[in-house]
Amino acid sequence: MAELNLSILVLIAVALNVPFGAYRATTERLSVRWFLAIHLPIPFIILLRLGSGYTYRVIPLMIAASVAGQFLGSWAYARWRAVRAGETRAALPVAVAADEPPPKTCL
């Protein structure tokens, strides 16, 4: 495999984890599907790292990129659901009742 630049490898790790993060947002926490959504992309990232010729020294960077991709995917999924539901904000405060208008904000 051709050697990839480290920044390209990090971007691939983030992009690979975005759909898994979106799927993780739909599963029950600490279930088998939740663990699979987190751990399934790891072998592919390891193969990319080894195929690109990088040693174990970039593993913390790859873990950080994977976590960032997971959070980005779950955030994007929550945002997509909010837009699809017609909300203008991603989430309203818990204390706001359904029949009350949303609180005023200074924008």
N, C-alpha and C positions, 0 to 999 in steps of 0.2 A: 504494500500500500504506500502511496506517496506520502511524504512527510507533510503534515499540516502545520500551519502557523499556530501558535498557542492560542491566540485570540480567536481564530477560526474554530479551533477545537472547543473552546469555552462556549462560543455561540451555538455550536452544534449541540453541546450538552444542554444548554438552556432550551433550545428549540425542541429537542427530543423530549424534554420533561414537561413542556407546556400542555400537551394533550393529556398526559397522565395526571397532571395536577387538576385539570378540569374534570377528569373522570373521578379523581379522589374526592372532589367536592361533592359528588353525588352519592358517595357510599357512606355507610355507617362507620363511624370512627372505631378503630381497632378491630375491624372485621377482616376476614381473609381477603376480600376484594380491596380493602383499603391498603393492606400490606403489599398486595400485588401491584397496586397502582404506584406505590412508592419504590418498590424494589425491582420491578420488571425492567426498567431502562438501564439499570446498573451494568449488566453484562455487555450491553452494546457500547456503553461509554468506556468500559475497560478495554474492549476490543479496539475501539478507536484510538485510545491512548497508547496501547501497546503497538498497534499497527503504525502509528505515527512516530514511534521511536522515543517517546517520553518515558522517564523513569518514575519511580514512586514519589518523587518530589513534587509532582503536580497534582497528586491526589487531593490535598486540601482545596485546591482551586477547583477541581472537578466536583467535589462535594458541594462547595459553595454555589457553583453554577447549577447543579442539579436542584438544590434547595430553592434557588431563585426561580428556576423554571417551574417547579411545583407551585410555589406561591403565586407566580405570575399567571399560571393556568387556572388556579382556583379563583384568583381575583377576576380574571377575564370572564370566567363562567358566571360568577356572581353578578358581574356588571351586565353581561348579556341577558341573564334572567331578569334583572331589574328593568332593563330597557324593553325587553319583550313584554313584561307585565305592565308597562306604561308608566313606571315610576320615574321621577326625575332624579332622585337620589338613589344610591345603591342600597341604603338601609336607613330606616327611621329609628329614632331612639325607642327603647323598649317601653318607657313610661308613657308614650303617646298612645292614646286609645284609638281604635279604628274609626270612630265617628268624630273625633276632634280634628280640626285642621292642623297641618304641620306647623311647628314652631317657626316664628319669624327669624330670619338670619340677616345679618348686615353684609350685603355683597356689593 
